[in-house]
Amino acid sequence: MNNLVIAIDGYSSCGKSTTAKAVASFLHYAYLDTGAMYRGVTLYLLENGIAFDDMVRIEAALREDIHISFRRNRRSGRNELCLNDKIREDDIRQMRISNAVSEVSVIPMVRHAMVAQQQRLGRKRGVVMDGRDIGTTVFPDAEVKIFMTADVEVRARRRQEELAAKGEHVPLTDIMENLRKRDHIDSTRAESPLRRAADAVLLDTTHITITEQVDFVLDRVSAAL
Ligand code: C5P
């Protein structure tokens, strides 16, 4: 049983994607950043002036105009998000998208479209997915389920460093507010809210390094094989 699904869910900026990428690379598995997909939809709606409560236009856009995919950057080896075949990786990471994405990801028809695509992309298994509802909704039968959490200030500092490395300098208080707001909306929405699956293992990353996070997940993978 080599082709597992590894679900890494949890709060914003806990190190989910860094851990998931490293685990995928170690196992030679595919990696899917499901948050990037919701960010891509948000970017499209903002750029096209579509209000988040305009269900008619959102439905039409999802059906006909929004095409989300990933392309591997040969130089960095990273998967980059493409919106309608154009790489938009840097744009989706900006604060303006972080500030709006949770309002878009509560919309049931957006979730249905993204979940269906995620299930298609993972159907062959052998994949590490990070997000909010992977272990509960996208792949409830995932063999390994991790639920990540960390102190909000520690998370905000890490996020601040990531943004600064890309030239976006944001006060710590703004980032903390964004993380708290997203966690709240993500955890309280009606459709597939962020919650720990009954069979997910809790991983608190407040005081541990990336290497320790990766080792923790790989230990769970060994136990599942
Ligand atoms: O993982 P990331 O922080 O990039 O996700 C951005 C947002 O996308 C989350 O705050 C959440 O609102 C939404 N999301 C979601 N379900 C997922 C992944 C992300 O609702 N599986």
Boltz pocket constraint, residues with backbone or C-beta under 6 A from the ligand:
constraints:
  - pocket:
      binder: B
      contacts: [[A, 12], [A, 13], [A, 34], [A, 35], [A, 36], [A, 38], [A, 39], [A, 101], [A, 102], [A, 103], [A, 105], [A, 130], [A, 131], [A, 132], [A, 133], [A, 134], [A, 182], [A, 183], [A, 186], [A, 192]]
      max_distance: 6.0
